[in-house]
Amino acid sequence: MSQNRLRSADERREEIRTNAAALGIDEEYISVLVDSFYERIRAHELLAPIFDGAIGEDWPAHLAKMKQFWASVALNAGTYSGRPVPAHVRLQGVRPWHFNIWLALFEQTLKDTAPSAGAIDYSMERATRIAKSLELAMFGVPGLEGARR
């Protein structure tokens, strides 16, 4: 018979941080990842206009917020307090296929910057879930009555 042990939130958070650290993921790497990724976004002919239209001149604040977001996602840091779904639903010009481009840029950024192969898998799993969640929130399930946009 297996024994299930309940862990506290602090124990779970520490386990996540330990696992991420073993892959080379820490706040320093997250900063590199976010800066590198958004540099690519800002240079991309299709994504740059969408992001620039939403962010304008407020890139430093956006990058800081994204570093908090990814630290919360990857390290369970609890530093992000935004609401990503409403922020993305308001975006103009986004189409479902934009998420494939976003994910491809994210994956290439990971391949170019990640401290380990495990860090690529770890981060891509989370990025894919986030992209799918946002896509479903923005566009609904394809083929279902009442799908958005």
N, C-alpha and C positions, 0 to 999 in steps of 0.2 A: 504494500500500500504506500502510495507516495504521500509525502508530507508537504502540505502547502503552508508556506509561511507568508503571512501578511507583512508587507513592508510599509514603512512610513513614507510620506511624500519626500522627505529629506533623503531617506535611504535610496529611493527610486531615482531621485535627481542625481545623487552621487554615483549611482551605477551607470546612468546615462553618460555623465561627464567622464567617468573612468573609461567606458567603452569608446567614446569619441576620442579621448586623449590617446588611447592605444592605437588609433588610426592616424594620429597626427592632427586631429581637429581640435583647435582651441580658438580663443577669441582673436589672437593674432592672425591665424590662418583665415578665419571668417572675414576679417577686415581686408585681407589680400583678395579673397574670392569675390567679395562684394564690389570692391573697387575695380577689379579686372573685368568682372561680368558687365557692370554698368558702363564701363568704357566701351565695350563691344556693342552694347545696346545703343549707346549714343552715336556710334558710327554706322549703325545698320540702316540701310536705306528705307526699309519698311517699318521698323520698330521705333527708330529715333523720333519721327514726327508724332507718334502716339504718346511716347513718354514725355517729349518736350512740351506737347500741348497740355499735359496734365501737371507737369512739375515746373515748367517755366524756368525761372532763374533760381529756384529753391533746391538745386541739386545737393548742396552740402547737408541740408536738413534731411533730404530724402535718403541719402547714403547713410547717414547716422541712424535713421529709423530702420533701414534695411539690415544694418549690422545688428541692431537689437533684435529684429525679427529672426534673422538666421541664427543668432546665438540662442534664442529661445527655441527654435526648431531643432537645432543640432545638439545643443548642450542643455536643454531644458532650463535655461538661465532665468526665465521669467522676467526679462527686461522689456519685452514688447507689450504694449497695451493698446495697439491700434485695432482697427476693424477693417481687414483687407477686403472682405466681400463688398460692402457698400462702396468703398473707394474704387474698386474695379468695375462695379456695375455702372458707375457714372461715366466711365471712359467712353469717348467717342471714337468711332472708326475701328474698333477691335472686332475681329472675326475669329471664329473657332480655329482656323488654321494658323493664326498668329501664335497660338500656344505651342505648336510644333516647332516653330522657329525659335521661340523663347527657350524651349527645352534643349534644342540642338545647340544654341549658343551657350547655355548653362553647362551642358555636358562637355563641350569643347573647352570651356574655361576651366572646368574641373580637370580635364585631361592635361591641360597646360600648367596647372598650378597645384594640384592636390599633392599632399605629402605621401600618399600611399594609394594603391589600387582600391583598398578597402574604403578609403575616404571617398572615392568616386562613387562606388556602389551605395554607400551610406547616404551620401548627399543626393544622388540621383533618385533614390527611392523616395526621399522626402519631397524633392522638387516635383517629381511626377505626380505624387498625391496632391500637392498644392495646386499644380496646374490643372489637374482634372477637377478638383473641387471648385476652383474659380471658373473654369469653363462651364461646368454644370450650373453654377449659380448665375452665370451671365446668359447662358443660351439654353438651358434645360437639357433634357434628354432628346437627342435627335430622333425624329419620327413619332414622338409622343404628342398628343394633342396639347396645345397650350405651351409648346416650347417657346422660349423667349427669342427675340430678334430673329 
